């Protein structure tokens, strides 16, 4: 049997994923099942677009529930906030790009990454380039639009 890899999450990331799972399992899935039942009670569903959309949404919801359950059973909480000045999984990094813009990111696993909430994956181009860097060092990130040089201002 193939051993599944451990999913490293921050404590906050695990809480967010647990909450997403709870919402999907306890609220979204039952609501969809109720709507499907209601729509099917109103006659022929063989050519009913709403019925098909609801079924598809239920399938996607069940798939996400399965993914979250698997991920959370393999979860290992990583320690954040400790730093020897080296960028690693769980580091909060303040950067300056070569155009002078400053950004702050929390480096997390791909399962937890959410750029809208200030976290990026260690497997993203920026994350990969920064891993192992120290305060004051620079890393070059190649993007389709060209290269960007980031300087690490601080690591927490």
C-alpha positions as CSV (number, residue, x, y, z in Angstrom):
1,X,0.0,0.0,0.0
2,X,1.3,3.4,-0.9
3,X,1.8,5.7,2.1
4,X,0.2,9.1,1.6
5,X,2.3,12.1,2.3
6,X,1.9,14.2,5.4
7,X,0.2,17.5,4.8
8,X,1.9,20.3,6.8
9,X,-0.4,23.0,7.9
10,X,-0.2,26.1,10.2
11,X,-2.6,26.0,13.1
12,X,-4.7,28.7,11.6
13,X,-4.8,26.9,8.2
14,X,-6.0,23.7,9.9
15,X,-8.8,25.7,11.7
16,X,-9.8,27.2,8.3
17,X,-9.9,23.8,6.6
18,X,-11.8,22.2,9.5
19,X,-14.4,25.0,9.3
20,X,-14.7,24.7,5.5
21,X,-15.3,20.9,5.9
22,X,-17.9,21.6,8.6
23,X,-19.7,24.1,6.4
24,X,-19.7,21.8,3.4
25,X,-20.7,18.6,5.3
26,X,-23.2,20.1,7.7
27,X,-24.8,23.0,5.8
28,X,-24.0,23.0,2.0
29,X,-24.5,19.3,1.2
30,X,-27.8,19.0,3.1
31,X,-29.1,22.2,1.5
32,X,-28.2,20.9,-1.9
33,X,-29.9,17.6,-1.2
34,X,-33.0,19.4,-0.1
35,X,-33.1,21.6,-3.3
36,X,-32.6,18.5,-5.5
37,X,-35.5,16.8,-3.8
38,X,-37.7,19.9,-4.1
39,X,-36.9,20.3,-7.8
40,X,-37.4,16.6,-8.5
41,X,-40.8,16.7,-6.8
42,X,-42.0,19.2,-9.4
43,X,-42.2,16.8,-12.3
44,X,-39.9,15.6,-15.1
45,X,-36.2,16.1,-14.4
46,X,-34.9,14.6,-17.6
47,X,-34.6,18.0,-19.3
48,X,-34.3,20.2,-16.2
49,X,-31.3,22.5,-16.2
50,X,-31.6,23.5,-12.6
51,X,-31.8,19.9,-11.5
52,X,-28.6,19.1,-13.5
53,X,-26.8,22.1,-12.1
54,X,-27.7,21.1,-8.5
55,X,-26.6,17.6,-9.1
56,X,-23.3,18.8,-10.5
57,X,-22.8,21.1,-7.5
58,X,-23.6,18.3,-5.1
59,X,-20.9,16.1,-6.8
60,X,-18.4,18.9,-6.6
61,X,-19.2,19.5,-2.9
62,X,-18.9,15.8,-2.1
63,X,-15.5,15.7,-3.9
64,X,-14.2,18.7,-1.9
65,X,-15.5,17.0,1.3
66,X,-13.5,13.9,0.4
67,X,-10.4,15.9,-0.3
68,X,-10.6,17.9,2.9
69,X,-11.2,14.7,5.0
70,X,-8.1,13.0,3.4
71,X,-6.0,16.1,3.9
72,X,-7.0,16.7,7.5
73,X,-6.4,13.0,8.5
74,X,-2.8,13.5,7.2
75,X,-2.3,16.9,8.7
76,X,0.7,17.8,10.8
77,X,0.7,21.2,12.5
78,X,3.9,23.2,11.8
79,X,5.3,25.7,14.2
80,X,5.3,29.3,12.9
81,X,6.9,32.4,14.2
82,X,10.2,30.9,15.1
83,X,13.1,32.2,13.1
84,X,16.8,32.1,12.8
85,X,16.5,34.4,9.8
86,X,16.1,31.6,7.3
87,X,13.0,31.4,5.1
88,X,11.2,28.1,5.5
89,X,7.7,26.6,5.6
90,X,5.8,28.6,8.2
91,X,7.9,31.8,7.8
92,X,6.3,35.2,7.5
93,X,8.5,37.1,5.1
94,X,8.7,40.8,4.3
95,X,10.1,41.4,0.9
96,X,11.0,44.3,-1.4
97,X,10.8,43.8,-5.1
98,X,13.2,45.4,-7.5
99,X,10.6,48.0,-8.3
100,X,10.5,49.1,-4.6
101,X,7.1,47.5,-3.7
102,X,7.0,45.8,-0.3
103,X,5.0,42.7,0.4
104,X,4.5,40.4,3.3
105,X,3.7,36.7,2.8
106,X,3.3,33.6,5.0
107,X,4.9,30.6,3.3
108,X,2.6,27.6,3.6
109,X,1.9,24.2,2.0
110,X,0.1,24.2,-1.3
111,X,-3.0,22.9,0.4
112,X,-3.3,25.9,2.6
113,X,-2.1,28.7,0.2
114,X,-4.5,31.6,-0.3
115,X,-2.9,34.8,-1.7
116,X,-6.1,36.8,-0.9
117,X,-5.3,36.0,2.8
118,X,-1.6,36.7,2.6
119,X,-0.2,33.2,2.2
120,X,1.6,31.7,-0.7
121,X,2.7,28.1,-1.4
122,X,6.3,27.0,-0.9
123,X,5.8,25.4,-4.3
124,X,4.9,28.6,-6.0
125,X,7.6,30.4,-8.0
126,X,8.1,33.0,-5.3
127,X,8.0,30.4,-2.5
128,X,10.5,28.1,-4.2
129,X,12.9,31.0,-4.8
130,X,12.7,32.2,-1.2
131,X,13.1,28.9,0.6
132,X,16.6,28.9,2.3
133,X,17.2,32.6,1.8
134,X,18.2,34.8,4.8
135,X,17.5,38.3,5.8
136,X,19.2,40.7,3.4
137,X,19.6,38.1,0.6
138,X,17.9,38.4,-2.8
139,X,16.1,35.8,-4.9
140,X,15.2,36.0,-8.6
141,X,11.8,34.8,-9.7
142,X,11.2,34.1,-13.3
143,X,7.7,34.8,-14.5
144,X,6.1,34.8,-18.0
145,X,6.3,38.6,-17.9
146,X,10.1,38.6,-17.0
147,X,12.3,38.2,-13.9
148,X,11.6,39.9,-10.6
149,X,14.3,40.2,-7.9
150,X,13.0,40.1,-4.3
151,X,15.1,41.1,-1.3
152,X,14.3,39.5,2.0
153,X,13.8,42.4,4.5
154,X,12.7,40.3,7.5
155,X,11.8,36.7,8.4
156,X,9.6,35.8,11.4
